[in-house]
Amino acid sequence: MKEINLATFSLKYDKQATERCSVKLDEHTYIEDKQLPSYLFGESTLSFFDFYQADCSGFVESDYTLSEKFQQIISRFPHTNQQKILLTDDNSYSIKNIPVYITVTDYILASSSPEAYPEFKEKLETIHSLKPVNDDEQTFVSSYKRKRLFLDGTYGARELLENSQEKNGKAIQSQLEYVNEMYYFSHYSYAAMVQFLPEYEITTYDQFHEAYGKYIYSVTITKNGKTVPLLWPDYLYHKPENHLEFGLLANSNQLRYQLFDKWEKEEEVSLDILAEGFEDVHFRTRLKQPMRFSPHLSKSDYILGETISLSIDNGLVKELEQQTARFELVKSKKISENGYSLDFELLEEELLLSGAQFEKAGRYQLKIISETYGQLLFLFTLKQEGSIQK
């Protein structure tokens, strides 16, 4: 007969039924008949692979390795929640102080037969502040949702254990809005922003950072029942902006972006944001109709006077012909001009802007907002002749 001791919890067990150990857990584990706590609560640092494994099926550890380009971006824009997010030596991320739990039954089985559960034993060694908790005990529990460590060494999805802990996260969902959805923007197939509603007057980077941004540690997007994690800087916020923005890269062989290689009209998409000390934030939207091909400018830099060519779906051409889509040109100083007042020509799958109407070099934005195809934004630069490198 052996004994398990953990804080106020102790239990005798044996490999066979005895007078003292008469309660059977499995074929090789018998315990004494006594009231036991329900769970063991603790905290652990989890790799992104371990943290997302239950929700993001099909991903392997290498899918969380940051590309060389992302590593360069991080050197300029490091994650703003470094109290929670750790950049590892193998160029991936870990999340610190994740609330976890183990059922007492699993703990007993693994303690009595550690050789049968090596993965569990390895993960158990990384958990700190392990405490027994009863179903009706709420007084010292202060975390919001926990991940269960199973006997096979994997973690489950985050759970709110209603009977053993209280919600203590700050509610913030009603203060935020999901805005500025964009399709085919720059290198992205889909992008959007999350910001505070105007009445909360969060107008600067510092205000957003202090109110919410610095606490964010996880962003995931779900489409057609499949969830993928976004890795900073798939999502980020930066000066001088007052919002969180994210995008899924187009034409990438990385698994997390392939979710948006194709989509259907009205397909539901949801975005989930986790932030330390806050209740989860969840947004839902429905996608606009995809185009038959990715719309694009013929190039990003034009010489003054040169015709600007934008290839677009014929359906959008018809909307521009009927002037049912919103059409704007945003100039260098953020001055917006009605696109329909410009000198332009529409072909079957092309919008041509006469270069003769532009007098000054600079950066411009061409914006089209369609009820059918959503918001499209194209960036181009006009340069003096001789200034474009060939």
N, C-alpha and C positions, 0 to 999 in steps of 0.2 A: 504494500500500500504506500502511495506517495501523496504529496500535498502540493497544492498550488497556492501561492500567497501573492497578493497584489493589493497594496494599501489596506483598506478595511475588509477586503474580500479574501477569504481562504476556503479551500475545498480539498477534501481527501478523495482520491480516485484509485482505481485498480484496473488491472487488465482482465480480471474475471470477477464474476459476481461473488460478493462476500456478505456477511451479515452487516458490516458497516457500510459497504458500497454496493447497494442493491438496485440503484436506478441505472438502467441501460441507456447509453448514448449511441453506441454502435457495437459491432461484434467484438470489439477489443477494448471498450472503454465503459467502465461502470463508476458511478459517483455516489457519494452519500446523499441521502434524502434531506435536503435543506433548502430554504428559500435563497434564491440567487438573484443578483442584479441582472437586469436585462441586457445592458450594453457596457462596453468599455469605450470611453470617449478620449480622444487625444488629438494631436496635430502633427502634420508631417509636411515635408517638402516633397512635392511631386513633380516629376518631369512632365512636360506637355503631353508626351505619349501616354503616361499613366493617367493624367488628369482627364484627357479627352477620350480615352479608349472606349468607355461605355457609350458615349454619345456619337462618336465619329468612327463608325465601323469602316474597315477597309484600309485604314491608315497604318503605316509601319513607322518605326522610330525615325528612319531617314527622311520621312515626309515633313518632319519638324525641323530639319536642318535649314538654317538661313542661307540664302544664296549669297554669293560674293557681293552682288549689287546691294542687297539688303544690309549686309554688314557695313558697307560704306555709308549707307543712309543712317544707320544706327549710330555711327561715329559722330554724325552731325546732329541727329535727333534721337537721343537715347530714350528708352521707355520712361515715361514720367512717373510710374509707380515702382520705383526701385526698392521700396520697402517690401514689396510683394513679389516682383518679377526679377528673376536672376538670370543673367546671360551666362550660359555654361561654357566650359572650355572647348566643347565640341560644336560650338556655334548653334546652340539651340537654347530653349528657355526652360526654366523650372519656376514653379510657383511655391512660395514659402507660406508656412503656417496655414495649411489647408485643414479645416476641421474634418476629422475622420471618425469612424466608429467600427467596432467589432462586436458581433454578438458573443455573449458569454459562452454559448455552446461551441462556437467555432474556436474560441480561445482555448477552451478546455481540450478539445480534440487535438488542436495543434500542439499544445503544451505536453499532452500525454504521448503523442506520436510525432515528434518534430521531423523525423526522417521521412514521414509520409507527405509532409507539406513544406518542402524546402523554400518555395517561392514566397509562401506566407511568412515563414520565419525570417526571410531576408527583409521583407517589407516591414514586418513588425519591429525590427531593430531600428528603423528610421522614425518610428512614432515616439513622440515625447509627451510628457504630462498625461499619461494614461490613467484614467480614473473610472472606477465602477459607478454606474448610474442605474437607478431604478426607474420603472415606467412613470411613477408618480412624482419623481424628483425634478424640480425645476429651478431651485433656488440659485445654484452656482453656475448653471449653464447659460452662457451669454453669446454663443455663436448662432449663425443663421445658415441652416442646411449643412448636411454632412455627407461624406462619401463613405460607403461601406467597403472595408477590405474583406474580400472573400478568401476562402481556403486555397483557391488556386493562385493567389497572389495578385489578382486583378482588383481594380476599384470599380464600384458601381457608379451610377449617376447620382448627383447630389439629391438628397432627400431632406424634407422637413419632417422630423420625427415629432408629430403633433403631441404625443403623450409624454414626451420627455424633455422638450425644450420649447421655449417661447420664441415667436418672431421678434427679433429685436432690431432688424434692419430699418433704416429710415426710408419711408416711402417717397419716391421721387418721380415715378412714372408720369403722374399728372402734370408735372412741370416741364416735361420734355416733349419735343415733336420730331417726327421723321420727315425730312424735307429734301428738296433738291435732288430727286432721283434723276440720274443721267444714264443714257444708253450710248454705248459705243464712244465714250469720251476718252480721248487721247489713247493710252495703251490699255484701257479698261473696257470690258464688256458691259459692266454694270457698276455704278457707284452711287452713293447717297451720303447724307449728313444727318447728324442728330444734334439738336441745339435746344436751349431753353426757350420757352414761349416768351414773346416780347414783354409781357407784363412783369417778368422777373428781372428785367434790366441787366442781364448778363451779357455785356457788350464787348468785353475785352478778353484776351487770352488769360490774364491773371485771375479774373473773376471766374471764368469757366474752370480753370485749374483748381482753385480753392473750393469751389462749390461742388465739383463732381469729378473732374478729369483725373486728378492725381490719385483717386481711389480705384479707378478702373483697372481690372486685371484680366478680363476675358471678354472676347467678342466672338460670337459664332453666328453663322447664317445658315438657314435651312430652306431647302427647295425640294419639292416632290418627296418629302419624307426623309431626305438625306441631309445630315448636318455636317458642316465643315468648319474648322477653326480658322479665324483670321489671326495672323501673326503680325505684331508690330514690326514694320510699318504698313501692313495691309490696311490697318486702321491707325490713325494718329490724329493729334491736334498740334498745332504749332503757331508761333507768333506770326502775325498779329491776330490770327483768327480766334473766334469765340465759340467754336463748335468742334465736334468729333466728325471726321470724315473717313470713309473707307471705300475701297474699290477692289474688284476682282480682275486680275490681269487677263487680257485676251491672248489667244495663240500661245499658251504656255503648256509645257508638259508636266507641270506640277499638279498633283492630284486635287488640291483644294480649289484650284481655279476652274477645273474642268466641269464643275457643276453648272457653270454659265456658258459653256460652249454652245449650248442650244437651250431654248426655252419656248414655252407655248403662251399664247395670249391668255390672260386671266389666271395664269399659274400663280399659286400663293407662295409668297416668300416671307420668312420671319427672321428678325434680327434679335438676338439676346445679348444683353450686356450685364456683366457681373462686376460689382464694385464693392470694395471692403466697407462694411458698415451700412450698406444700402440694400434694400430689397431688389430682387432681379428686375431688370427692365426688359420689356418684350414688345416689339412692334411687328405688325403684320401689314403686308401690302400685296397688291396683285400686279403682275407684270403686264406691260403693254405688248402690242403685237410686234414680233421680231421682223426685221427686214430680210429680204431674200439674200442680201449680202451686206457686209459691214460698210456703212457710208464712210467716205474719206475724201479729204482734199488731195489734189494731185501732188502737192508738196507742202511743206510747212513754211518755206521762205520764198517770197516772190519779189521780183524787181518792180519798182514803181512803174505803173502803166501796163503791167502784164495782167492778162485775164486770170482771175481766180476761178478754179474749177472744182466743184464739189459733186462727187458721185453719190446719188441717193436712189432709194427705191422709187419705182414709178408711182406707187400709191402716194408717197409724200409729194412728188412732183404735182400730182393732181390736186392735192390740198393747197399747195402754193399757187397753183393756177386759179383755184376758187377762193383763195385768200381766207381759208378756214383755219389755217395754222398760224400761230404767232411767229413773226419773223423779225429779228432784230440784228443790228450791227452795233457792237459795243466797241467804242474807240479807246485809244490809249489812256485817256483820262477818265475812263468809266462813263463816258457820255454815250447814251444809247440813242440810236436812230432807227426809225421804222424801216425795216428791210424792204417793204413794198414801195418806198419812195426812191429806192436805189435804181440804178440802171442795170438790169439783169435780164437774162434769157433762160428759159426753161426748155430743155430737150427731153427725150424720153426717159432717161435716167441720169440727168445731170442739171446742175444749176451753175450758170456762168455769170460771174460778176465782172463788169467792165472795169479794167484797171485804170482807165482814163479819169474816172471820177474821184480817185484818191490823190490828194495833193501832198500829203505828208507821209514820210516813213514812220514806222512804229509798229506796235503790237495791236492786233485786232481780235475780236471774238465774234463769231457768227453763231447766233442762237436761234434755234427753231423749236417751238413747243407745239406738239401735235397731240390731240386727244387719242389718236390711234397708236402712234409710235413713241410717245413720251417726249422727254426733253433731250435735245441734241445740242452739243456745244463743240465748236471747232475753232482752234486757235491757229492764227497765222501771223507772219511778220512781213511787212513791206520794207524793203531796203533799197538804198540808192544803188544804181548800176555800178558794178565793180566791187561791191562790198560782200557779195555772196561767194563763199568758197566753193569751188567746183571739185 
